[in-house]
Amino acid sequence: MFEIVRRDGLARLGKFETRSGILETPALLPVVNPKINTVTPRELYDEFGFRAIITNSYIIKNNPPLKERAQAEGLHKMLDFPGVIMTDSGTFQSHMYGEVEVTNEEMVEFQKSIGTDIGTVLDIFTEPFWTKEQTAESIVTTLERTKHACDIKGEMMINGVVQGSIYQDLREDCARKMAVMDIDVHPIGGVVPLMEQYRYTELVDVIISSKKGLNPNRPVHLFGAGHPMILAFAALMGCDLFDSASYAKFARDDRMMFIDGTYRLADMQSLDCNCPACRGHTLESLRKTDKKEREKILARHNLYQITNELALVRRYIREGRLWDLAEIRCRAHPELLNALRRLKEHRTFMELTDPISRDGAMFYTGSETRGRPIFERYRNRLMERYIPPTDKAAIFPDSEKPYSKHYVSDFNKVRTAGYTPIVLSPFGPVPAELDEVYPLAQSLFPQIADRETEEETEEFTEAFLKKMGFIDVRQFGDIEPGEIEYDADLLRAKAVSRYQFGIEATEALFRGKIELVVSRKTGKIRNIISDGEHVLSMRAGDGLYTLRPEGAKRVLKAIPSPKMRAIVMDDAVPYVSNGRNVFCQFVIDMDEELRPMEEVIVVDKDDNLLATGRAQLIKNEVKSLRKGIAVRVRSGNDES
Ligand SMILES: [Zn+2]
């Protein structure tokens, strides 16, 4: 069973329960060649902390002494590895060396007989140079074999490998058909040639199209991906498991993996590595070391590079900053940068799981940052949900944030003349009322703008001004003060609500007499009281609202189900009413437009209010996961 503990977009920190223990993801499985132990499985476990490895059952089966031992004592004892053992089936051998002379059933049964935790179907490796017809035909066979493997897998878990070469529709279709089978892990297969040839843009298409069809309740394994350079980017696209044979292969070849690429010992000018394997060595001393011994040092060095990067990927997911890391890593090679640019084309899909707000600030690392789904979301919400308070606009250049503090007297001046202040930010036009909403205030951009940002801001601003129907637009310096009175806090209070909950819900929330409770210390809005009821509280961190029970009740009356709601089963009602979190298995239905970290109203099946909280997962995930928190419920006066 797979549980999502923490997420950052498609990336997730998960717990995968197997009979050999819980595997925390993202995880990398070093490939262990049962015939050559460059680094022993025991060392992988004890020294490097790898909790899972992968080995090849086809090689074991074809080596009589190994086969006999594996069947007599089991893989865990034979390899002396107490963690999770995954086995590959010979599919990769067929890609490397042509036909393999075994059947799928034989391979599945053999993997069971040696005590594999996660076995693999003998699927058909779809080569990138295959025609679409050939690929489609082979998938039919792969699907049949996978179905059969599920029927006979017994206690063993099974890998259902998504194939489909470079054809996105075939990948998605294959994934969809596998999603309904009793599969435990989904490797994305047939991608090694793409990675070897640096065809990363196609790799992006392959991963995303597979993810679209797959069931989110299973870990996704990017078969053959193990270079530290690619880990952050692949995790960003929702890959949970990786494996590496290269750490040993490269070592045998006198090649060292680093975060920015792989280097031959012969070409290197100096060692410059401080990992435990290299410590005490210089390039000269390494070159003089006996070949066997050196191979071991280099393999250990390569493993340390992998574990370091994987730890960093986990940390960035936890901090909600994986985009930053992936964008930085993709600068290691122009083809990776190409891939990052390609990912922009998939931003509508990426947006589904992108959180409404994050704890930390967003960093702009370059024009590719504009491909993040958050830019598109801001644009869509502003265009659809913003209502300008006046019909005249005053244009301000970008400045220090928050804009309303930096431009305090100028904003006041133009407002008294009946103008709405609009700042031209790297996100596009930002009306003064929205300047504190995430990520507008919680982001850092270089002051010297790039051309792409300038052009996009200009284009977006033009479309925005036109859509809003301003009759007069001018630079703020050209405006003389007037005598019009306005309430900046009330304008902000309503604009943020529309941006967050939509126009209709805002009408219900801002009804009758409105009182604003403002912090004496910071001057910021804290509570919204409508007709004597405390309906909303504004969070200082992300400038967005927490929905109070009185506010939730109004939304329930005004907005039809299941909008803004998570509907839970009767069994969960007493727990949720007492402030306990909503777990996936108790959710009957949920608004599919809710994004992670968005406000949710938890109701019973008769639409009675039980609690309010924040979504951790989206509907599609909640429906498929059997474990984990769907909505983090707010209890008592907790306003986070
Ligand atoms: Zn090193």
Residues whose N, C-alpha, C, O or C-beta is under 5 A from the ligand:
A	BS01	ZN	C273 N274 C275 C278 H301
